[in-house]
Amino acid sequence: MQDGQFGLISIIMAAYNAERTIEQAVTSVLNQTYKNFELLIIDDCSKDNTLSIAENFKQKDNRVKIIKNEKNSGVSYTRKHGLEEANGEWIAVLDSDDAWDTDKLEKQIQLQKETGGDLLYTGSAFMDNDGNPIDWYLHAPQKIEYKQLLKQNLISNSSSLVRKELYEKYYVSDDCMHEDFAVWLGILKSGKCAYGVDEPLLIYRLSKKSKSGNKFKAAKMNWNTYRYMGLNVFAAFYYECWYIVNGLLKYRNLK
């Protein structure tokens, strides 16, 4: 596929004190087989060498753009800041501690051409906090609809490729819930479907320091997401039970 046929993809990378991992993340973007993208690195007032590492990449590749928050504002606001500066018709997200396989974007673009989908995702491989691979990967269903997604968020944020107008419409800036989950639910609740590439094109880093690393906190954030979506207490409890069971089954493979 010629890069001009699909158009510009804006890749949003929020970064805070990510000096240990951001080089791997950025390199995995720059090595993509699909070349027509801009990488927006939004620094949330890091206190380590994150910004200088990002600046080095910018000097070598003009597709890399650096955005700085005026004050430390949290990851959901930081991604929103990147969204406001994005020029592409499509948005991809990559956390600064994750990485992509080289043909991640290319394979998603091919699937979009086949399905006409507005939201796409991939399967996920995993690495531990030190970057060592874990011998298991999370499969991606071929298609996900709203009620299925309520039971388990199988759309990893760092695997997403979404039409910008929809990402803007449903974006939530709130670190008290899983804002990415709320975006996907909002899109699917409108009647759309999400489509997956069942290959581990995302390499997700397991870190207890991350926002979702604390399981109790993650469960509470998931509850807040359901309530934000308008589910009553009984419906939220029903789907929270699904979330807990599916989470236990998932992370049993990652120990």
C-alpha positions in Angstrom: 0.0 0.0 0.0 1.2 3.5 -0.8 1.3 5.6 2.3 -0.6 8.4 0.7 -3.6 6.2 0.0 -4.7 6.0 3.7 -3.5 9.4 4.9 -1.8 10.8 7.9 -2.0 9.0 11.3 -1.4 11.0 14.4 0.2 8.9 17.1 -0.3 10.2 20.6 2.4 9.3 23.2 1.9 10.7 26.7 5.1 10.6 28.7 6.0 11.1 32.3 9.4 10.0 33.8 9.7 7.4 31.1 13.5 7.5 30.5 13.7 3.7 31.0 11.2 2.8 28.3 10.5 5.7 25.9 13.4 4.9 23.6 12.0 1.4 22.8 8.5 2.9 22.4 9.6 5.6 20.0 11.9 3.3 18.0 9.0 0.9 17.4 7.0 3.8 15.9 9.8 5.0 13.7 10.3 1.4 12.4 6.8 1.1 11.2 6.4 -0.2 7.6 3.6 2.5 7.1 5.5 5.8 7.1 2.8 8.5 6.8 2.5 9.4 10.5 3.3 12.1 13.0 4.4 11.1 16.5 3.2 13.5 19.1 5.2 13.1 22.3 3.5 15.0 25.1 5.8 15.5 28.2 3.8 15.8 31.4 6.6 17.8 33.2 9.0 14.8 33.6 11.7 15.1 36.2 14.1 12.7 34.5 15.7 12.6 31.0 12.4 11.8 29.2 12.3 15.1 27.4 16.0 15.1 26.3 15.6 11.6 24.9 12.5 12.7 23.0 14.3 15.8 21.7 17.1 13.6 20.3 14.6 11.6 18.3 13.0 14.9 17.0 16.4 16.1 15.7 16.8 12.9 13.7 13.2 12.6 12.4 10.9 15.5 11.5 7.8 13.3 12.0 8.5 13.5 15.8 6.9 16.5 17.5 7.3 17.5 21.1 4.5 19.0 23.2 5.0 20.2 26.8 2.4 20.5 29.5 2.7 23.7 31.5 2.1 21.7 34.7 1.9 18.0 35.6 -1.7 17.1 34.7 -2.1 13.3 34.5 -2.3 11.0 31.6 -5.9 11.6 30.3 -5.3 15.4 30.1 -1.9 14.8 28.5 -3.4 12.6 25.7 -6.1 15.3 25.2 -3.4 17.9 24.8 -1.9 15.7 22.1 -5.3 15.2 20.4 -5.7 19.0 20.2 -2.5 19.2 18.2 -3.1 16.2 16.0 -3.3 16.8 12.2 -4.2 13.3 11.0 -7.7 11.9 10.2 -6.8 8.8 12.3 -5.5 8.6 15.8 -3.3 5.8 17.3 -2.2 5.7 20.9 1.0 4.2 22.2 2.0 4.5 25.9 5.6 5.4 26.5 6.3 2.0 28.2 4.8 -0.2 25.4 6.0 -1.0 21.9 4.6 -2.1 18.5 5.6 -4.7 16.0 6.9 -3.2 12.8 3.8 -3.8 10.7 1.2 -2.9 13.3 -0.2 0.1 11.5 0.0 -1.6 8.0 -2.0 -4.6 9.1 -4.7 -2.4 10.8 -5.0 -0.2 7.7 -5.5 -3.3 5.6 -8.2 -4.5 7.9 -9.8 -1.1 7.8 -9.9 -1.3 4.0 -11.6 -4.7 4.2 -14.2 -3.8 6.9 -14.7 0.0 6.7 -14.2 0.1 10.4 -13.8 3.3 12.4 -12.1 1.6 15.4 -9.5 -1.1 15.1 -7.3 -3.0 17.6 -4.9 -5.9 17.8 -3.9 -8.8 20.0 -1.3 -8.1 22.7 2.0 -9.7 23.6 3.4 -8.9 27.1 6.7 -8.1 28.7 7.6 -7.7 32.3 8.7 -4.4 33.8 12.3 -5.1 32.7 11.4 -5.7 29.1 11.6 -9.5 29.2 9.0 -11.2 27.0 6.3 -13.3 28.5 5.3 -16.5 26.7 1.6 -15.8 26.2 -0.5 -13.4 24.2 -4.0 -12.0 24.4 -6.0 -12.9 21.3 -8.1 -10.3 19.6 -11.7 -11.2 18.6 -12.5 -10.6 15.0 -15.3 -8.1 15.9 -16.6 -6.5 19.1 -19.9 -4.9 19.8 -21.1 -2.8 22.7 -22.5 -5.4 25.1 -19.5 -7.7 24.5 -17.1 -4.9 25.3 -19.0 -4.2 28.6 -18.0 -7.6 29.9 -14.2 -7.1 29.2 -12.2 -4.3 27.6 -10.4 -6.3 24.9 -9.3 -3.1 23.1 -5.9 -2.3 24.6 -5.3 1.5 24.4 -1.9 1.1 22.8 -3.3 -1.1 20.1 -6.0 1.2 19.0 -6.4 2.9 15.6 -9.5 5.2 15.6 -11.0 7.8 13.3 -10.1 11.2 14.8 -13.6 12.7 14.7 -15.0 9.8 16.8 -12.1 9.9 19.3 -12.7 13.7 19.7 -16.4 13.2 20.1 -16.2 10.6 22.9 -12.9 11.5 24.6 -13.0 11.7 28.4 -10.4 13.5 30.4 -10.7 11.9 33.8 -8.0 9.9 35.6 -10.6 8.4 38.0 -11.8 6.0 35.4 -10.5 4.1 32.4 -10.9 6.9 29.9 -9.9 4.8 26.9 -12.6 2.2 27.9 -15.2 5.0 28.0 -14.2 6.2 24.6 -14.5 2.7 23.1 -17.9 2.1 24.8 -19.2 5.5 23.6 -18.2 4.6 20.0 -19.8 1.2 20.1 -22.9 2.3 21.9 -23.6 4.6 18.9 -24.0 1.4 16.9 -20.5 0.9 15.4 -18.4 -2.2 15.7 -14.7 -2.6 16.4 -12.5 -4.9 14.4 -9.4 -6.7 15.5 -6.2 -8.1 14.0 -5.6 -11.4 15.9 -1.9 -11.0 16.1 0.3 -9.8 19.0 1.2 -6.5 17.3 1.3 -4.6 20.6 3.9 -5.5 23.2 2.4 -4.4 26.5 4.6 -3.8 29.6 3.3 -5.1 32.9 4.1 -2.5 35.5 2.7 -2.3 39.0 3.4 1.4 39.0 1.0 2.1 36.1 -2.5 3.5 36.6 -4.0 0.0 36.0 -1.3 -1.9 37.8 -3.0 -1.8 41.1 -5.9 -4.3 40.7 -8.2 -2.8 43.4 -7.7 0.7 41.9 -8.3 -0.7 38.4 -11.5 -2.3 39.5 -12.7 0.9 41.1 -11.9 2.8 37.9 -13.8 0.2 35.9 -16.8 0.8 38.1 -16.6 4.5 37.6 -16.5 3.9 33.8 -19.7 2.0 33.9 -21.4 4.6 36.0 -20.1 7.3 33.6 -21.7 5.4 30.7 -25.1 5.6 32.4 -25.4 2.1 33.7 -27.5 1.9 36.9 -26.1 0.2 40.0 -27.4 -3.2 39.2 -26.2 -3.2 35.6 -22.8 -1.9 36.7 -22.5 -4.6 39.3 -23.4 -7.3 36.7 -20.7 -6.1 34.3 -18.2 -5.5 37.1 -18.5 -9.2 38.0 -17.8 -10.1 34.4 -14.8 -7.7 34.5 -13.4 -9.4 37.7 -13.8 -12.9 36.4 -12.3 -12.2 33.0 -9.5 -10.3 34.6 -8.6 -13.2 36.8 -8.7 -15.6 33.8 -6.5 -13.2 31.8 -3.8 -12.5 34.5 -3.6 -16.2 35.5 -1.7 -16.6 32.2 0.7 -13.7 33.1 2.0 -14.9 36.4 
